[in-house]
Amino acid sequence: MRRLSSRMTFFYKRILSVIWFGFIAVFMAAPFVAPMIGGSVSGSPLAFLIVPVIMIVVGYFTMKKLLFDLVDEVLDAGDALVICNGHLEERVALSDIMNVSYSQFVNPPRVTLSLRNPSMFGDRVSFCAPVSFMPFSTSPIIDELIQRIDAARRGALASKHSSQSLPEEPAPAHRRTLSSVLLWMLLVTAFTGLFAIANSPALRLWLLPPQPVIVKTIAPDSELWRLMQEARAASRANDHQHAAELFAKALAIEPGPNNISRDLLVERGSEYNSLHVPDKAFADFDAALRIGYPGPMSDDAARTYMGRGYALYGLAQYRRAKDDFDVVLKQVPWSSNALGWRGAAYQNLGDRERAIADYKAALALDPNSSTALRGLKSLETP
């Protein structure tokens, strides 16, 4: 018997849904798993559940409408069709089919058979038509099937010698085409938006502004105050290791999350950057950004992004570092330091033209920028 349904049916019904929902599950789990393996994610993890939940709901109802109701296989048995779904199988005569609705403009293309007498699969049976390499083209196999069903139906009418007319055929469901296309467009848009949010700190700041920060004050005669003053004195004396230890003790007294713990994390992260321990520096700056700053952006927030970008650069995560320097330069476009380090990130990403442009812009603001001078010299060296 000749196969009428597409061999891609199994992929559409079983594998595509696993890929779709599996990808969303991994993305939803990432913000919670990353801290367990030493990584981190900017912003509140709960904020990144919104788009995936929308994608799950839209994806489920789209697949329920277009995929889940497809039977596994339809075979041509001459004057009948053999319909298989799972372990069930039924034979349907061509003359018992009232109407054939063929929608080639959806993906996958669908064929829906309206039956005169309900089968074990119901009075409507849908299957995936053979997929063509030419978009929106009809399948010769399905076109031939429609003609044969029409001939069988007319033959059955003539054999009855009855003046009773056949029921009026329902109009093909072309309205499904537009709604299905719109649903797929919505899925693509949602996926694109999710990808953009995940890869753009600036976009996350615009769409997901930080939550209000708990504000606390420090008593001037407290142990916390004393530790902070000693830590800052050690930092000014370039004793960064001791400063980091003192800030750690201060964080043990005030773990937060609040404005005090955020500022302590930033100061300890700066010490780790000075000690060339980028993994610990990144963890501190990232934790500070998760606590957040008042308003969409401030100079203090820009400095924190700068510190995290520098730590990311030290971790050889140049694209993420470049993204953080972008955030800084939107707030402080005259920062020669940010321009120099963004140029270094571009250089390591292989973008020589942008690297040179940033180096030159940094030197125009600060002719003694060591990062820019060193970068330009290395680019000029054969």
N, C-alpha and C positions, 0 to 999 in steps of 0.2 A: 504494500500500500504506500502511496506517495504521501509524504509529509507536507502538510499545508502550513503549520505553525512554524515560527522561527526557532532555530536551535539556540538562540540567545535568551529564550524564555527563562531557563534556569538561572542565568546570570541576573536578569532583571528582577525575578521574584525572590531569589535567595541571597545572591552575593552582593548586589548593589545596596540593599538595605543594611547588610552587615557592615559594609565599607562606610556608608553614610553615618549610621548611628555609632559605629565604633570610633570613627574620627571625632565625632562630637564628644563621646565619652572620654576619650583621651585628652581632648582640649579642656573639658570641664575639670578633669582630675589634676591637670598640670599645676594650677596655682596652689593646690593643697599638697601635692607630692614633691614639688620643687624644693620647699624648705627642708624636707626630710633627707634629701640627697645632697644638700649643700648649696642648692641654687636659690633663686628668689624671683619674685614676680612683682612688678610695679603695680601699685594701686591695691584696692581691696579685692581679695579673691572672689567675693560674692558679686562684685560688679561685673565680672566676666562670665557670670551665669546667665545674664539676661538674653544676650543674642543666641547662645546655644539652645536655651529653652525654646525660643521662638523657632529656631531651625528644626528642633525635634518635632514641635507641634505641626509646623507647616510641612515638613518632610513626611510625617506619618500620614496626614490626611491626603497629601498628594499621591503617595504610594498606594494608599488604600483605594483611591479613585482610579489610578492608572495601572497599577501593577498587581496588587494582592488578589484581585478578582480574576486574573488571567488563569485559564486552565493550562495544565502542563503541556499537553500535546493534542493536536487535531490531525487525523489521518484521513486520506481520501480512499473510500472503499467503493468507488464507482457511483452507485445510486444512493449512497449514504455516506455519512461522516462518522468516524469513530472518535469519540471524545474521551480523553484520559486526563484524570487529575488525581495525583497520588496513586492509591491502589484501586480507585474507582474507574470504571469504564462503561460507556454507553454508546449504542449505535443509534444515530438519528437519520432518518430518511431525508433526502433532499426535498421531497415534496411536503415534509412537515415543517419546513423553514419558511416563515412568513416574510421575513425581511432580513437584509444584510446591510449593516451600517459599517462603512469602511472609512476610518479617519487616518489618513496618511500624514497629516500635518502635526501629529503629536509624536512624542518620543517616549516609548516605542510606538510604532504604528499599530493601531488596534482594529480588530474586526469583531463586531458584535452580531450574533445571530439571534433573531427573535423567533421563538419556537411556537408552533400552533398548540402543541400539547406540552406542558411542563415536563422537564426531564429531572433526573436526580440532582442536576446542577442548577435547577430553576428554569424559568421561562426565557431567560436571556443568558447566553453563553458568550464569553469574550475570550479571544486568544490573540497572541502577538503575531502580526503578519510578518512575512519574510522581510528582513531589513535590507534596504537598498543603499548602495554607495552614493546614489544621486538623491540629494535632499528633496523631500516632498513629491518624489515620483511614485506612481502607483506600481503595484506588483502584478505582473502578468498572470501569476498563479491565482491571485485573489480576483482579478478581473474575469478570468475564465470561470472561477467558481460561481461568481454572481450570475453569469449568463446561464450556467448549467442549472442553478437553483431556480432561476426564472423559467427555464424550459421545463423542468420537472414539475413545477407548480402548475404551469399551463396544461401539461399533459394530464396531471391528476384531475384538473377541472374538466377537461374534455372527456375523460373516461367515466366521470360520474353522470354525464348527460343530464346535468342539472342546470336550471336557469338561475339558481342561487349564485350570486356573485361572491367573490372572495372578500374578506374584510379589507377595508382600505388600508393600504400600507402606511405605517407611521413614517413621518419624515425622518430622513437621516439626522443623526444627532450632531450636526455641524457646530452647534453652539458649544459643544464640549471643547472644540479645538481652541477657541479663543481663551476660555478659562484655563485650559491646561497650559497653554503657552505662557499666560500671565503668571501662573503658579511657578513654572520653571524659572521664569525671569526673576520672581521674588526670591527663589532659592539661591540663584546666582548672585543677586544683589546682597542677600544676607551673608553669604559666604565671603564675598568681596569686602563687605563692611567689617566682618569679624577679622579677616586677615589684616585689614588696614589698622584697626584698633590695636591688634596684638603687636604690630610692628612699628607703631608711631607713638612715642611718648607725648608729642605735642597734641595729637588727636585725642589721646586718652585724657589729657588734661582738659581739653575743651568739652568732651562728651561726659567725662566722669570726674568732675571737680572733687577735690579732697573733702572729706567730711570735716565738720567743725572739730577743732583741736581742743582738748581739755587744757585749760590754762591754770598753772599753779605758780606760786611765788616761793622764793627761797629765803629763809630767815638768815640775816647776815651773820649771826653767831652760831649757826648750826654746823654739824659735822660735814654735811653735804657742801656747804659754802666753803669750808676750810679745804676740803679735798679738791674742789674745782680751782681754787686760787693756787694751790700747790701744783696742780697739773698744768695750769697755764704758765706758771713760772718755769716749770721743767721744760715745757715746749719752747719757751723763749730762749732757754739755755741750750736748745738743741738736744736735750736728753729725751728723745721721743719715746724710747722704751719705757722709761719711768713715767712719763706723762700718760702713755696708754694704760699702764697699770693703775694709775691713780683715777683715770676716767672710768675704768672698769669697776673700781671700788665705789665710785660715785653712782654708777648705774645699779650696783647691787642695793644701794640705799633707795634710789628712786628709779625703779624699773619701768614705770609708766604703764601704758603709753600716754604721754602728755607732752607739753612743750618743753619741759625740762629734760626728759629722757631723750626726746628728739635732738635737742641741741647737744647733749652729751654724746649721743651716737655720732653726730657730725664731727665733733671735735676729736673723738677717738678714731674715727675713720680717717681724718686728716693725719693723725699721728701714724696710722698704719700705712698710709700712702708715703709718708716721709721715710718709713722703715722699709719700703718696697715689699709690702705684704699685701698684694692687691686683692686676694680672695677675702681677707678679713675686712679690708677697707670697703670693698663692694658690699659685703653683708651689712656693715654699719650704715653706709649711705642709703642703701636700698630700704633698710628698716626705717630710717628717718623719713624717707619719702612716702612710705606706706602710712606712717602716722599723719603726715600731711602738714600743710601750711595754710594760714587764712588766705582766702581769695584764690583766684585761678593761678596766679604767679606772683612771686615777690623776689626781691634781691637775695634774701636768705635761701629761698627755694632754688634760685639759679646757682648759687654757690654750692648747694648740695648736689644738683645735677652735674656741676663741673667736677666735683670730687668723685662722683660715681663714674662719670665718663673717663676720668683719668685712671680709675681702678680698672675699668673695663679695657682700656688701652693696655694696661699692664698684664691683663689676662689674655691679650691678643684677640679680644672680641671687638674688632675694629668697627664693624658696621653698627653695633649697638653703642659703642663709644661715640661714633659720629652723630648718631641720633640724639644722644644727651647733649653734645656740644651744640647741635642745632637749637635745642630748647634754650640753652644759655644765651645764644646769640640773638634769639628773638626777643629776649628780655634785655640783654646788654649787648647791642650790636657793635659797640666800640671796644669790646674786650679783646685785646691783642692776645691774651693767654688762650682764650677759647678758639680764636682764629688759628693760632699756631698749632694747637693740638688737633683741631679738626683737619688742618692741612696734613698733619702726620698720619691721621687716620685714613684720609684719602690716599696718601702715598702708599700705605700698606695695603689698601684695597686695589691698588693698581691704577687709580685715577690721577694720572700725572698732571693733567691740565688744571683740575680743581685744586690739587695740592699746591701747585705754584701760585694760583690765584689767592688762596688763603694765606700762604706764606707772605706774599707781597702785601696783602691787606694788613697783616699783623705788623710787618715792618714799617708800613706807613704810619701806624699808630704808635709803635714802639721800635725805633731803629735798633735797639739792643736786645730784641726778643731772641733768646738763645735757641728756642725751639724752631723758630722760623729760619734763623741763620743756619742752623745745623741741617735743617731739612733741605733748604735751597742748595746748600753746598753738596749734599749727597746726591741731589738730582742732577747737578751740573757735572759731577764726577763721572766719567765714562764707565 
